[in-house]
């Protein structure tokens, strides 16, 4: 039996306007584009690192 991968759900609560281009690219990589958007991603160290880079714009809704 395959083990189900853990997931993390994040929500964007702040705008990417007036943010560095690198942070906008991280948001796009996470699948977020607008305030209120939610994305469910596989919980990996890479994903957690991306979330940490834009922690001031996103919040973890569910794990």
Secondary structure as UniProt FT lines:
FT   STRAND          7..12
FT   TURN            17..18
FT   HELIX           21..30
FT   TURN            35..36
FT   STRAND          38..42
FT   HELIX           45..53
FT   TURN            54..57
FT   STRAND          58..62
//
